[in-house]
């Protein structure tokens, strides 16, 4: 009975490790797609309302953070400051 419990625990550990790796790969792929914004020229970035510096800032965040959401917040704050001037 104890051996069965240990075997089940090991199996669950392996599953959780697999899930963790799969989640990390998914986050890495999303970030890789996000980083393609850096392939755009500055005019194109300006057309979508962001600067290269903002994209670079967001792309340097840890993978667990949503770079797209951070980019939106940073660019909205910048545009709000520009409107106040």
DOZAFI-557795 format. One record per residue (C-alpha): residue number from 1; residue in one letter; x, y, z. Coordinates in nm, 2 decimals. Layout:
BEGIN
- k:r:X:Y:Z
- NUM:a:X:Y:Z .
...
// end
This chain:
BEGIN
- k:r:X:Y:Z
- 1:x:0.00:0.00:0.00 .
- 2:x:0.28:0.24:0.09 .
- 3:x:0.47:0.15:-0.23 .
- 4:x:0.15:0.23:-0.43 .
- 5:x:0.12:0.57:-0.26 .
- 6:x:0.48:0.65:-0.33 .
- 7:x:0.44:0.55:-0.70 .
- 8:x:0.13:0.77:-0.73 .
- 9:x:0.31:1.06:-0.57 .
- 10:x:0.60:1.02:-0.81 .
- 11:x:0.37:1.01:-1.10 .
- 12:x:0.19:1.32:-0.98 .
- 13:x:0.53:1.50:-0.94 .
- 14:x:0.62:1.40:-1.30 .
- 15:x:0.29:1.53:-1.43 .
- 16:x:0.33:1.86:-1.24 .
- 17:x:0.68:1.89:-1.38 .
- 18:x:0.55:1.83:-1.73 .
- 19:x:0.28:2.08:-1.68 .
- 20:x:0.53:2.34:-1.55 .
- 21:x:0.76:2.29:-1.85 .
- 22:x:0.46:2.31:-2.09 .
- 23:x:0.35:2.63:-1.92 .
- 24:x:0.70:2.78:-1.95 .
- 25:x:0.72:2.69:-2.32 .
- 26:x:0.39:2.85:-2.38 .
- 27:x:0.50:3.17:-2.21 .
- 28:x:0.83:3.17:-2.40 .
- 29:x:0.64:3.13:-2.73 .
- 30:x:0.41:3.42:-2.65 .
- 31:x:0.71:3.64:-2.56 .
- 32:x:0.89:3.54:-2.88 .
- 33:x:0.58:3.65:-3.07 .
- 34:x:0.57:3.97:-2.88 .
- 35:x:0.93:4.04:-2.95 .
- 36:x:0.86:4.04:-3.32 .
- 37:x:0.73:4.40:-3.26 .
- 38:x:1.10:4.49:-3.25 .
- 39:x:1.13:4.39:-3.62 .
- 40:x:0.90:4.69:-3.70 .
- 41:x:1.04:5.02:-3.79 .
- 42:x:0.98:5.32:-3.56 .
- 43:x:0.71:5.47:-3.79 .
- 44:x:0.51:5.15:-3.78 .
- 45:x:0.54:5.13:-3.40 .
- 46:x:0.43:5.49:-3.38 .
- 47:x:0.12:5.40:-3.60 .
- 48:x:0.02:5.15:-3.33 .
- 49:x:0.09:5.40:-3.05 .
- 50:x:0.40:5.26:-2.89 .
- 51:x:0.77:5.35:-2.89 .
- 52:x:1.07:5.12:-2.94 .
- 53:x:1.18:5.20:-2.59 .
- 54:x:0.84:5.09:-2.45 .
- 55:x:0.86:4.76:-2.65 .
- 56:x:1.22:4.70:-2.53 .
- 57:x:1.11:4.77:-2.17 .
- 58:x:0.82:4.52:-2.19 .
- 59:x:1.03:4.25:-2.37 .
- 60:x:1.28:4.26:-2.09 .
- 61:x:1.02:4.17:-1.82 .
- 62:x:1.01:3.82:-1.67 .
- 63:x:0.82:3.56:-1.88 .
- 64:x:0.56:3.53:-1.61 .
- 65:x:0.46:3.89:-1.66 .
- 66:x:0.23:3.98:-1.95 .
- 67:x:0.44:4.19:-2.18 .
- 68:x:0.15:4.30:-2.39 .
- 69:x:-0.04:4.43:-2.10 .
- 70:x:0.26:4.61:-1.96 .
- 71:x:0.32:4.77:-2.30 .
- 72:x:-0.03:4.90:-2.31 .
- 73:x:-0.01:5.05:-1.96 .
- 74:x:0.33:5.22:-2.03 .
- 75:x:0.21:5.36:-2.36 .
- 76:x:-0.12:5.48:-2.21 .
- 77:x:0.07:5.66:-1.93 .
- 78:x:0.30:5.83:-2.19 .
- 79:x:0.02:5.94:-2.41 .
- 80:x:-0.17:6.08:-2.10 .
- 81:x:0.14:6.28:-2.01 .
- 82:x:0.17:6.41:-2.37 .
- 83:x:-0.20:6.52:-2.37 .
- 84:x:-0.15:6.72:-2.05 .
- 85:x:0.13:6.93:-2.21 .
// end
